[in-house]
Amino acid sequence: MQNKTFNPVFNSYLIYVGVAIASGGVALYTPIIVSETGKAFSGFWAASILFGLNLGRVLGSYLGSRFPRLANHPFAISGNILLEGIALYCMAYLQQAWALALFALLAGLGSGLSFPGLKNYLLKLKDLDQASLFSRLAFAIRMGLVGGYLTASWVPHEQLKIVFLIVLITFIVYGLFMLIAMKAISTNETQGLAMALEKQVPSDAMLASSDSDEKLPSAPEHLRLPLMFHLSNSVFWCFAVQPMIGFSLHIPKFTPEIPVSTPFWLAALVIIFFQIPISKRAVRTRDHFRFLKIGYSCLFLSFALMVVFTHSAAAVIVSAILLSFGQVFYGPSLDVLIARFANKSAADTGSLMSQQMFYQSMGTMVGSMAGGLLFDLAQNLHLPGLNWFLLAAASLAMMVMSKTKIPMLYHNASQQTPGIH
């Protein structure tokens, strides 16, 4: 039963605003630190910052799935957010490339521990639709990214101390907003349980039943999401991260007539305008699986376009838009499918969200490094479209699997859990 003074919509928007502010901080520092490191050291060390950041997220997500209190307690989540902000702020004072990569890893660790907990608290808002929760979360992230990228265009790149001070402030605000929302959600949840217990009439039979229930596991051991489902998520984000690396390397060499930042703000704007309207169209579980397939189809078309029109600036723009639509269709639907599986199987939602973050971060980590390696391979072989061709072929294979294999594995895993349709 819900506390009448508790406002789930207000607390959800408190989280959204905090996420948007922090996303703005991430978008502010990422292109600047990658660009400055590339100029001062090399492209490898520039990529190592993104690699370290995503490696930290992988480690954080793994720890969160193994030790839930590190990722689910309100003070732990806010502390992890603060860890990320402080680690990023320290990067303004570091002179060595390896040190930048190391502190990027620490920042990623805080992110990997905090973000699954954020999703878990959103899911505690039972009165709100899950699909809307995740689509609005994606919308908030992209709103912040647009603001951050635009800010990065006029902030002096050499003033790293100012840049990272702004970043630190954004994470402090984010942590405070999250703490306020999480405490309110936890209090409402505790009060609801207490009120429900007060209405129960205790009896010997009920107490005996309660005692026996405590000895039972919360869910059958075999009732878990198949590995292929998680790997599909990892592969998707491995491909979707390509604008960060692939376009950043491709544009200066093949289409210098457009600014390097073009794919970033275009991608964010597309997701801002289309995320919520499109996500609302998916209601049934089969709709969300259809959206997963569409997401991979958008990636395939995006990469195929770059294979055919490698030297076209217009192709880069259309390709970036298609990649954005891939994220619009895929991201929130995958979150909803995981949340529905957790609800129906009595699995630990926080642990599942940590697993989801683990595989997503693994994909972006591998993708950020693979993007540079594939580009170098294509140039060494004098085949400028080779990297895009390999990505298109892999996307086509995943599109086929998303049509039959992955839905079948999901439904087989949940076949003993009535209600997942």
RODO-2510 file (C-alpha; in nm, 4 decimals, decimal comma):
residues 421
     n   res          X          Y          Z
     1     m     0,0000     0,0000     0,0000
     2     q     0,1358     0,3424    -0,0948
     3     n     0,1831     0,6367     0,1415
     4     k    -0,0627     0,9086     0,0360
     5     t     0,2020     1,1789     0,0803
     6     f     0,4460     0,9981    -0,1498
     7     n     0,4620     1,1313    -0,5061
     8     p     0,6180     0,8719    -0,7420
     9     v     0,6125     1,1082    -1,0410
    10     f     0,8035     1,3791    -0,8508
    11     n     1,0685     1,1332    -0,7339
    12     s     1,1071     0,9829    -1,0797
    13     y     1,1652     1,3294    -1,2258
    14     l     1,4100     1,4078    -0,9474
    15     i     1,6122     1,1094    -1,0697
    16     y     1,5716     1,2095    -1,4352
    17     v     1,6941     1,5644    -1,3714
    18     g     1,9932     1,4360    -1,1743
    19     v     2,0818     1,1928    -1,4534
    20     a     2,0475     1,4676    -1,7158
    21     i     2,2830     1,6969    -1,5207
    22     a     2,5444     1,4219    -1,4795
    23     s     2,5121     1,3228    -1,8471
    24     g     2,5858     1,6833    -1,9364
    25     g     2,9048     1,6593    -1,7323
    26     v     3,0068     1,3386    -1,9115
    27     a     2,9421     1,4930    -2,2542
    28     l     3,1399     1,8017    -2,1505
    29     y     3,4614     1,6237    -2,0561
    30     t     3,4679     1,3215    -2,2911
    31     p     3,5444     1,4886    -2,6281
    32     i     3,7815     1,7364    -2,4606
    33     i     3,9930     1,4840    -2,2689
    34     v     4,0043     1,2415    -2,5648
    35     s     4,1075     1,5211    -2,8013
    36     e     4,3713     1,6665    -2,5665
    37     t     4,5179     1,3238    -2,4847
    38     g     4,5336     1,2371    -2,8544
    39     k     4,7258     1,5566    -2,9279
    40     a     4,9600     1,5251    -2,6285
    41     f     5,0280     1,1511    -2,6524
    42     s     4,8673     0,9323    -2,9193
    43     g     4,5400     0,7910    -3,0442
    44     f     4,6063     0,4705    -2,8531
    45     w     4,6247     0,6537    -2,5208
    46     a     4,3186     0,8573    -2,6107
    47     a     4,1283     0,5337    -2,6709
    48     s     4,2687     0,3904    -2,3481
    49     i     4,0706     0,6498    -2,1497
    50     l     3,7424     0,5239    -2,2955
    51     f     3,8642     0,1667    -2,2536
    52     g     3,9494     0,2280    -1,8878
    53     l     3,6178     0,4020    -1,8271
    54     n     3,4215     0,1075    -1,9658
    55     l     3,6456    -0,1497    -1,7969
    56     g     3,5640     0,0212    -1,4665
    57     r     3,1930    -0,0009    -1,5484
    58     v     3,2310    -0,3723    -1,6208
    59     l     3,4074    -0,4304    -1,2880
    60     g     3,1530    -0,2169    -1,1022
    61     s     2,8603    -0,4020    -1,2575
    62     y     3,0196    -0,7358    -1,1695
    63     l     3,0744    -0,6325    -0,8089
    64     g     2,7191    -0,4998    -0,7928
    65     s     2,5771    -0,8333    -0,9091
    66     r     2,7901    -1,0278    -0,6581
    67     f     2,7492    -0,7886    -0,3630
    68     p     2,4081    -0,6185    -0,4005
    69     r     2,4504    -0,3845    -0,1017
    70     l     2,7361    -0,2122    -0,2846
    71     a     2,4962    -0,1170    -0,5634
    72     n     2,1498    -0,0992    -0,4049
    73     h     2,1737     0,0887    -0,0741
    74     p     2,0904     0,4624    -0,1097
    75     f     2,4100     0,5803     0,0606
    76     a     2,6189     0,3328    -0,1406
    77     i     2,4704     0,4576    -0,4685
    78     s     2,5294     0,8238    -0,3792
    79     g     2,8808     0,7381    -0,2596
    80     n     2,9577     0,5646    -0,5883
    81     i     2,8307     0,8678    -0,7789
    82     l     3,0616     1,0884    -0,5728
    83     l     3,3503     0,8473    -0,6394
    84     e     3,2966     0,8927    -1,0126
    85     g     3,2877     1,2724    -0,9825
    86     i     3,6038     1,2939    -0,7679
    87     a     3,7961     1,0536    -0,9939
    88     l     3,7059     1,2644    -1,2964
    89     y     3,8020     1,5878    -1,1196
    90     c     4,1469     1,4448    -1,0407
    91     m     4,2079     1,3941    -1,4123
    92     a     4,2517     1,7719    -1,4508
    93     y     4,5734     1,7504    -1,2465
    94     l     4,7270     1,4408    -1,4051
    95     q     5,0172     1,4681    -1,6495
    96     q     5,0739     1,1063    -1,7513
    97     a     4,8553     0,9161    -1,9977
    98     w     4,8577     0,5959    -1,7891
    99     a     4,7359     0,7945    -1,4879
   100     l     4,4470     0,9360    -1,6904
   101     a     4,3482     0,5827    -1,7926
   102     l     4,3746     0,4642    -1,4310
   103     f     4,1477     0,7386    -1,2947
   104     a     3,9085     0,6818    -1,5835
   105     l     3,8865     0,3229    -1,4601
   106     l     3,8027     0,4492    -1,1072
   107     a     3,5341     0,6762    -1,2514
   108     g     3,3916     0,3834    -1,4460
   109     l     3,3887     0,1735    -1,1283
   110     g     3,1676     0,4323    -0,9593
   111     s     2,9404     0,4453    -1,2648
   112     g     2,9125     0,0660    -1,2893
   113     l     2,8129     0,0414    -0,9230
   114     s     2,5660     0,3316    -0,9193
   115     f     2,3690     0,3086    -1,2441
   116     p     2,2135    -0,0391    -1,1917
   117     g     2,1011     0,0772    -0,8471
   118     l     1,9392     0,3805    -1,0074
   119     k     1,7372     0,1555    -1,2391
   120     n     1,6433    -0,0661    -0,9467
   121     y     1,4976     0,2311    -0,7566
   122     l     1,3057     0,3442    -1,0615
   123     l     1,1471    -0,0011    -1,0738
   124     k     1,0301     0,0406    -0,7131
   125     l     0,7874     0,3039    -0,8427
   126     k     0,5226     0,0391    -0,9026
   127     d     0,2477     0,2843    -1,0021
   128     l     0,4445     0,3998    -1,3067
   129     d     0,4713     0,2119    -1,6370
   130     q     0,8069     0,0364    -1,6833
   131     a     0,8371     0,1200    -2,0537
   132     s     0,7749     0,4883    -1,9783
   133     l     1,0277     0,4839    -1,6934
   134     f     1,3085     0,3601    -1,9152
   135     s     1,2179     0,5698    -2,2190
   136     r     1,2148     0,8834    -2,0022
   137     l     1,5465     0,7798    -1,8496
   138     a     1,6985     0,7497    -2,1993
   139     f     1,5391     1,0850    -2,2880
   140     a     1,6953     1,2499    -1,9803
   141     i     2,0372     1,1087    -2,0627
   142     r     2,0222     1,2451    -2,4186
   143     m     1,8996     1,5853    -2,3048
   144     g     2,2033     1,6064    -2,0799
   145     l     2,4349     1,4919    -2,3571
   146     v     2,3118     1,7620    -2,5956
   147     g     2,3719     2,0294    -2,3314
   148     g     2,7154     1,8893    -2,2537
   149     y     2,8273     1,8676    -2,6166
   150     l     2,7101     2,2220    -2,6844
   151     t     2,8916     2,3470    -2,3729
   152     a     3,2078     2,1630    -2,4800
   153     s     3,2041     2,3565    -2,8084
   154     w     3,2733     2,6897    -2,6358
   155     v     3,4593     2,5927    -2,3171
   156     p     3,8371     2,6452    -2,3679
   157     h     3,9894     2,2991    -2,4032
   158     e     4,3109     2,4007    -2,2321
   159     q     4,1213     2,4994    -1,9142
   160     l     4,0873     2,1422    -1,7897
   161     k     4,0615     2,2476    -1,4245
   162     i     3,7518     2,4535    -1,5006
   163     v     3,6049     2,1768    -1,7162
   164     f     3,6455     1,9097    -1,4499
   165     l     3,5316     2,1398    -1,1694
   166     i     3,2040     2,1790    -1,3590
   167     v     3,1940     1,8004    -1,4007
   168     l     3,2467     1,7488    -1,0253
   169     i     2,9618     1,9888    -0,9451
   170     t     2,7274     1,8037    -1,1806
   171     f     2,7988     1,4738    -1,0043
   172     i     2,7529     1,6257    -0,6588
   173     v     2,4099     1,7562    -0,7640
   174     y     2,3290     1,4204    -0,9232
   175     g     2,4243     1,2349    -0,6036
   176     l     2,2127     1,4646    -0,3849
   177     f     1,9071     1,4352    -0,6106
   178     m     1,9415     1,0575    -0,6146
   179     l     1,9786     1,0397    -0,2368
   180     i     1,6645     1,2471    -0,1788
   181     a     1,4621     1,0375    -0,4229
   182     m     1,5941     0,7034    -0,2971
   183     k     1,5277     0,7865     0,0694
   184     a     1,1703     0,8833    -0,0176
   185     i     1,1205     0,5644    -0,2218
   186     s     1,2694     0,3470     0,0553
   187     t     1,0567     0,5121     0,3234
   188     n     0,7419     0,4626     0,1169
   189     e     0,8318     0,0992     0,0542
   190     t     0,8925     0,0360     0,4270
   191     q     0,5675     0,2043     0,5274
   192     g     0,3760     0,0067     0,2667
   193     l     0,5130    -0,3220     0,4022
   194     a     0,4339    -0,2211     0,7615
   195     m     0,0760    -0,1282     0,6729
   196     a     0,0308    -0,4540     0,4853
   197     l     0,1597    -0,6542     0,7836
   198     e    -0,0745    -0,4714     1,0219
   199     k    -0,3753    -0,5898     0,8204
   200     q    -0,2699    -0,9541     0,8384
   201     v    -0,4243    -1,1746     1,1094
   202     p    -0,1477    -1,3925     1,2531
   203     s    -0,2247    -1,7566     1,3146
   204     d    -0,0230    -2,0679     1,3865
   205     a    -0,0873    -2,1970     1,0353
   206     m     0,0198    -1,8666     0,8772
   207     l     0,3324    -1,8469     1,0937
   208     a     0,4226    -2,2056     1,0063
   209     s     0,3716    -2,1273     0,6411
   210     s     0,5858    -1,8147     0,6762
   211     d     0,8647    -2,0113     0,8446
   212     s     0,8628    -2,2739     0,5717
   213     d     0,8607    -2,0059     0,2997
   214     e     1,1765    -1,8511     0,4407
   215     k     1,3612    -2,1730     0,3761
   216     l     1,2695    -2,1736     0,0101
   217     p     1,4792    -1,9930    -0,2503
   218     s     1,3242    -1,6790    -0,3972
   219     a     1,3365    -1,8270    -0,7456
   220     p     1,4354    -2,1600    -0,9011
   221     e     1,8045    -2,1887    -0,9727
   222     h     1,7468    -2,2684    -1,3423
   223     l     1,5138    -1,9706    -1,3914
   224     r     1,7634    -1,7174    -1,5197
   225     l     1,8164    -1,5226    -1,8370
   226     p     2,0237    -1,7171    -2,0923
   227     l     2,3774    -1,6036    -2,1662
   228     m     2,2908    -1,5417    -2,5323
   229     f     2,0374    -1,2785    -2,4266
   230     h     2,3053    -1,0877    -2,2353
   231     l     2,5613    -1,1324    -2,5131
   232     s     2,3146    -0,9829    -2,7608
   233     n     2,3055    -0,6718    -2,5422
   234     s     2,6856    -0,6638    -2,5303
   235     v     2,7201    -0,6971    -2,9083
   236     f     2,4622    -0,4257    -2,9729
   237     w     2,6472    -0,1683    -2,7644
   238     c     2,9792    -0,2793    -2,9114
   239     f     2,8405    -0,1663    -3,2483
   240     a     2,6448     0,1347    -3,1209
   241     v     2,9566     0,2939    -2,9682
   242     q     3,1144     0,3252    -3,3132
   243     p     3,0213     0,6944    -3,3613
   244     m     3,2464     0,7794    -3,0677
   245     i     3,5478     0,6140    -3,2313
   246     g     3,4615     0,5201    -3,5898
   247     f     3,3192     0,8558    -3,6978
   248     s     3,5802     1,0504    -3,4998
   249     l     3,8503     0,8829    -3,7095
   250     h     3,6540     0,8636    -4,0342
   251     i     3,5367     1,2259    -4,0648
   252     p     3,8764     1,4051    -4,0588
   253     k     4,0153     1,1659    -4,3208
   254     f     3,7238     1,1122    -4,5597
   255     t     3,4621     1,3839    -4,4991
   256     p     3,6460     1,6842    -4,3508
   257     e     3,3738     1,9210    -4,4765
   258     i     3,1609     1,8424    -4,1688
   259     p     3,2631     1,8971    -3,8039
   260     v     3,3655     1,5903    -3,6047
   261     s     3,1008     1,6690    -3,3420
   262     t     2,8146     1,6342    -3,5943
   263     p     2,7284     1,2650    -3,5246
   264     f     2,7217     1,3274    -3,1481
   265     w     2,4652     1,6049    -3,1292
   266     l     2,2630     1,4565    -3,4170
   267     a     2,2407     1,1241    -3,2328
   268     a     2,1320     1,2919    -2,9120
   269     l     1,8661     1,5058    -3,0826
   270     v     1,7144     1,2083    -3,2657
   271     i     1,6809     1,0159    -2,9394
   272     i     1,5331     1,3194    -2,7631
   273     f     1,2578     1,3654    -3,0218
   274     f     1,1720     1,0017    -3,0900
   275     q     1,2523     0,7997    -2,7755
   276     i     0,9286     0,8442    -2,5800
   277     p     0,6811     0,8357    -2,8753
   278     i     0,8371     0,5177    -3,0154
   279     s     0,8733     0,3423    -2,6799
   280     k     0,5028     0,3966    -2,6066
   281     r     0,4161     0,1781    -2,9061
   282     a     0,5638    -0,1311    -2,7393
   283     v     0,3172    -0,2806    -2,4890
   284     r     0,3379    -0,6586    -2,5131
   285     t     0,6551    -0,8598    -2,4670
   286     r     0,6456    -0,9599    -2,8342
   287     d     0,6479    -0,5867    -2,9248
   288     h     0,9697    -0,5375    -2,7319
   289     f     1,1345    -0,8309    -2,9100
   290     r     1,0257    -0,6773    -3,2389
   291     f     1,1952    -0,3545    -3,1300
   292     l     1,5179    -0,5449    -3,0566
   293     k     1,5162    -0,6740    -3,4144
   294     i     1,4444    -0,3247    -3,5508
   295     g     1,7339    -0,1907    -3,3441
   296     y     1,9779    -0,4313    -3,5080
   297     s     1,8207    -0,3589    -3,8496
   298     c     1,8989     0,0106    -3,8031
   299     l     2,2612    -0,0723    -3,7216
   300     f     2,2887    -0,2897    -4,0332
   301     l     2,1484    -0,0165    -4,2591
   302     s     2,3763     0,2428    -4,0984
   303     f     2,6928     0,0427    -4,1561
   304     a     2,5865    -0,0758    -4,5035
   305     l     2,5387     0,2879    -4,6055
   306     m     2,8951     0,3670    -4,5001
   307     v     3,0253     0,0735    -4,7069
   308     v     2,8582     0,2024    -5,0233
   309     f     2,9148     0,5776    -4,9696
   310     t     3,2406     0,5875    -4,7750
   311     h     3,3403     0,9371    -4,8907
   312     s     2,9976     1,1010    -4,8619
   313     a     2,9304     1,3522    -4,5839
   314     a     2,5555     1,3057    -4,6340
   315     a     2,6010     0,9303    -4,5781
   316     v     2,7771     0,9993    -4,2470
   317     i     2,4836     1,2111    -4,1308
   318     v     2,2202     0,9557    -4,2356
   319     s     2,4297     0,6748    -4,0854
   320     a     2,4491     0,8582    -3,7521
   321     i     2,0707     0,9077    -3,7552
   322     l     2,0135     0,5368    -3,8235
   323     l     2,2471     0,4432    -3,5384
   324     s     2,0441     0,6687    -3,3108
   325     f     1,7192     0,5009    -3,4129
   326     g     1,8835     0,1691    -3,3342
   327     q     1,9348     0,2871    -2,9756
   328     v     1,5814     0,4301    -2,9599
   329     f     1,4313     0,0913    -3,0435
   330     y     1,6748    -0,1376    -2,8643
   331     g     1,7726     0,0191    -2,5307
   332     p     1,4429     0,0720    -2,3417
   333     s     1,2904    -0,2507    -2,4767
   334     l     1,5800    -0,4563    -2,3425
   335     d     1,5392    -0,2881    -2,0011
   336     v     1,1668    -0,3674    -1,9995
   337     l     1,2249    -0,7327    -2,0924
   338     i     1,4749    -0,7739    -1,8085
   339     a     1,2423    -0,5996    -1,5615
   340     r     0,9459    -0,8178    -1,6631
   341     f     1,1521    -1,1318    -1,6288
   342     a     1,2602    -1,0232    -1,2794
   343     n     0,9023    -0,9434    -1,1757
   344     k     0,7583    -1,2735    -1,2963
   345     s     1,0424    -1,4980    -1,1819
   346     a     1,0911    -1,3377    -0,8379
   347     a     1,4556    -1,2802    -0,9321
   348     d     1,6571    -0,9991    -0,7749
   349     t     1,5943    -0,6971    -0,9985
   350     g     1,9033    -0,5119    -0,8769
   351     s     2,1260    -0,8095    -0,9567
   352     l     1,9749    -0,8447    -1,3060
   353     m     2,0242    -0,4748    -1,3744
   354     s     2,3874    -0,5065    -1,2639
   355     q     2,4294    -0,7959    -1,5076
   356     q     2,2718    -0,5867    -1,7825
   357     m     2,5117    -0,3003    -1,7049
   358     f     2,8036    -0,5469    -1,6987
   359     y     2,7371    -0,6773    -2,0495
   360     q     2,6540    -0,3332    -2,1888
   361     s     2,9781    -0,1913    -2,0504
   362     m     3,1700    -0,4917    -2,1805
   363     g     3,0299    -0,4196    -2,5255
   364     t     3,1187    -0,0503    -2,5197
   365     m     3,4655    -0,1303    -2,3833
   366     v     3,5399    -0,3772    -2,6629
   367     g     3,3668    -0,1582    -2,9216
   368     s     3,5643     0,1544    -2,8345
   369     m     3,8936    -0,0289    -2,8835
   370     a     3,7726    -0,2342    -3,1825
   371     g     3,6579     0,0816    -3,3607
   372     g     4,0142     0,2129    -3,3698
   373     l     4,1696    -0,1222    -3,4586
   374     l     3,9238    -0,1876    -3,7435
   375     f     3,9845     0,1610    -3,8819
   376     d     4,3631     0,1063    -3,8752
   377     l     4,3192    -0,2330    -4,0424
   378     a     4,1080    -0,0820    -4,3202
   379     q     4,3680     0,1885    -4,3854
   380     n     4,6608    -0,0542    -4,3837
   381     l     4,4829    -0,2753    -4,6394
   382     h     4,3760     0,0307    -4,8432
   383     l     4,0115    -0,0751    -4,8114
   384     p     3,8433     0,2291    -4,6522
   385     g     3,5051     0,0558    -4,6221
   386     l     3,6352    -0,2669    -4,4665
   387     n     3,5639    -0,1692    -4,1066
   388     w     3,2054    -0,0728    -4,1945
   389     f     3,1578    -0,3927    -4,3981
   390     l     3,2595    -0,6123    -4,1040
   391     l     3,0222    -0,4249    -3,8742
   392     a     2,7387    -0,4528    -4,1281
   393     a     2,7886    -0,8293    -4,1668
   394     a     2,7893    -0,8841    -3,7904
   395     s     2,4799    -0,6644    -3,7485
   396     l     2,2969    -0,8651    -4,0131
   397     a     2,3757    -1,1886    -3,8283
   398     m     2,2475    -1,0417    -3,4992
   399     m     1,9347    -0,9119    -3,6737
   400     v     1,8532    -1,2680    -3,7843
   401     m     1,9169    -1,4044    -3,4345
   402     s     1,6963    -1,1352    -3,2807
   403     k     1,4077    -1,2553    -3,4973
   404     t     1,4003    -1,6163    -3,3766
   405     k     1,6853    -1,7441    -3,1597
   406     i     1,6959    -1,4817    -2,8832
   407     p     1,3156    -1,4638    -2,8245
   408     m     1,3047    -1,8446    -2,8133
   409     l     1,5789    -1,8584    -2,5474
   410     y     1,4048    -1,5899    -2,3425
   411     h     1,0683    -1,7661    -2,3480
   412     n     1,2268    -2,1038    -2,2728
   413     a     1,3898    -1,9533    -1,9650
   414     s     1,0594    -1,8088    -1,8458
   415     q     0,8305    -2,0953    -1,9527
   416     q     0,7708    -2,1991    -1,5913
   417     t     0,6807    -1,8438    -1,4984
   418     p     0,3181    -1,7754    -1,5986
   419     g     0,2369    -1,4264    -1,7113
   420     i     0,5264    -1,3473    -1,9440
   421     h     0,3608    -1,3062    -2,2837
***
